[in-house]
């Protein structure tokens, strides 16, 4: 709870994606209203199969269904930067490849900087339970970068969830 982290788990089909999306949107909107400017975007880390879940959910859950970019491979990262979508979805597998690929890792960090990524969603977090796994190590590195970016943009150490809780 120190970093405003929340976990949501349950059986498939209970609407977890919808709940997480709505919570993140509300927190970001509150922060944007307070600061009177856009805060930034969100990086979603999912298992490879989870990319399609986000694609399906975007049409029925997201208030702006065209505001999600799904990265399928390294070549898509440049397009993700150019697309400037509110949500960018990357797979656990892509993160694992980045550990041994400095070019890919640099592109992921550039995505955070150029798209002003200030928040993250780790879908199927059990995929990051092994601290020795390459994907977990890269995810941890990216999460620290995102945290610094959030602080740089907002001037605060609070997370969007903590801000929403204070305002509400």
C-alpha positions in Angstrom: 0.0 0.0 0.0 3.0 2.3 0.4 3.0 2.9 -3.4 -0.7 2.9 -3.9 -0.6 -0.6 -5.3 -3.8 -2.5 -5.5 -4.5 -6.1 -6.3 -7.7 -7.5 -7.9 -8.1 -11.2 -8.4 -10.9 -13.6 -9.1 -12.3 -16.1 -11.5 -12.4 -15.4 -15.3 -15.4 -13.4 -16.5 -16.0 -11.4 -13.3 -15.1 -8.1 -15.0 -11.7 -7.5 -13.5 -10.4 -5.7 -16.7 -13.4 -3.4 -16.6 -12.9 -2.6 -12.9 -9.2 -1.9 -13.3 -9.8 0.3 -16.3 -12.5 2.3 -14.6 -10.4 2.7 -11.4 -7.4 3.9 -13.4 -9.4 6.3 -15.6 -11.1 7.8 -12.5 -7.8 8.3 -10.7 -6.2 9.9 -13.8 -9.2 12.1 -14.5 -9.1 13.4 -10.9 -5.4 14.1 -11.1 -5.9 15.9 -14.5 -8.6 18.0 -13.1 -6.5 19.0 -10.1 -3.4 19.8 -12.2 -5.5 21.2 -15.1 -3.5 19.4 -17.8 -3.2 15.8 -19.1 -1.2 13.6 -16.7 0.0 10.9 -19.0 -0.6 7.4 -20.2 -0.7 3.8 -18.9 1.5 0.7 -19.7 -0.3 -2.6 -19.4 1.8 -5.7 -19.1 0.0 -8.9 -19.9 0.7 -12.5 -20.9 0.7 -13.0 -24.7 -2.8 -14.4 -24.6 -4.0 -11.4 -22.6 -3.4 -9.0 -25.5 -6.5 -10.4 -27.2 -8.5 -10.0 -23.9 -7.6 -6.3 -23.9 -8.5 -6.1 -27.6 -11.9 -7.7 -27.0 -12.6 -5.6 -23.8 -11.7 -2.3 -25.4 -14.9 -2.4 -27.5 -17.2 -3.0 -24.6 -15.3 -1.4 -21.6 -13.3 1.6 -22.7 -15.0 4.9 -23.0 -12.7 5.6 -26.0 -12.2 2.2 -27.7 -9.6 3.6 -30.1 -7.4 4.6 -27.2 -5.4 1.4 -26.8 -2.3 0.2 -28.7 -1.4 -3.4 -28.5 2.3 -4.1 -29.1 2.9 -7.5 -30.8 6.6 -7.2 -31.3 9.7 -4.9 -31.2 8.7 -3.3 -34.5 5.4 -2.1 -33.0 7.2 0.0 -30.3 8.0 2.8 -32.7 4.4 2.8 -33.8 3.2 2.8 -30.2 5.3 6.0 -29.6 3.8 7.6 -32.7 0.2 6.5 -31.9 0.2 8.3 -28.5 -2.7 6.1 -27.1 -3.9 6.3 -23.5 -3.1 2.6 -23.0 -0.1 0.7 -24.4 -0.3 -3.1 -24.0 2.9 -5.2 -24.0 3.4 -8.9 -23.3 5.4 -10.5 -20.4 7.3 -12.4 -23.2 8.4 -9.2 -24.9 9.7 -7.9 -21.5 11.6 -11.2 -21.1 13.3 -10.7 -24.5 14.2 -7.1 -23.5 16.5 -8.4 -20.7 19.0 -9.7 -23.3 18.3 -7.1 -26.0 19.6 -3.6 -25.1 17.8 -2.1 -28.2 14.5 -3.5 -27.1 15.0 -2.3 -23.5 15.9 1.1 -24.7 12.8 1.3 -26.9 10.6 0.4 -23.8 12.3 3.1 -21.8 11.8 5.6 -24.7 8.1 4.6 -24.8 7.8 5.6 -21.2 9.4 8.9 -21.8 7.9 9.9 -25.1 4.3 8.8 -24.2 4.5 10.2 -20.7 3.6 6.9 -19.1 2.8 7.5 -15.5 0.9 4.3 -14.5 0.9 0.6 -15.0 -1.4 -2.4 -14.9 0.1 -5.8 -14.5 -2.5 -8.2 -15.8 -2.0 -11.8 -14.5 0.6 -10.6 -12.0 1.4 -14.2 -11.1 3.5 -14.2 -14.3 5.9 -11.8 -12.4 6.2 -13.9 -9.2 9.7 -15.2 -9.9 12.2 -12.5 -9.1 14.9 -14.3 -11.2 12.7 -14.3 -14.3 13.9 -12.0 -17.0 10.4 -10.6 -17.5 10.1 -9.8 -13.8 13.4 -8.0 -13.8 12.5 -5.9 -16.8 9.0 -5.2 -15.4 10.6 -4.0 -12.1 13.0 -1.7 -13.9 10.2 -0.2 -16.0 8.0 0.2 -13.0 10.7 2.3 -11.3 11.0 4.4 -14.5 7.2 4.9 -14.6 7.3 6.0 -10.9 10.0 8.6 -11.6 8.1 9.8 -14.7 4.9 10.2 -12.6 6.8 12.3 -10.0 8.4 14.4 -12.8 5.1 15.2 -14.4 3.0 15.8 -11.3 5.6 16.9 -8.8 4.2 14.4 -6.3 5.2 11.1 -4.9 1.6 10.0 -4.5 0.2 7.6 -7.1 -3.0 8.4 -9.0 -5.0 6.0 -6.7 -3.7 7.8 -3.6 -4.6 11.2 -5.2 -8.2 10.0 -6.0 -8.6 8.8 -2.5 -7.6 12.2 -1.0 -9.9 14.1 -3.4 -12.9 11.9 -3.1 
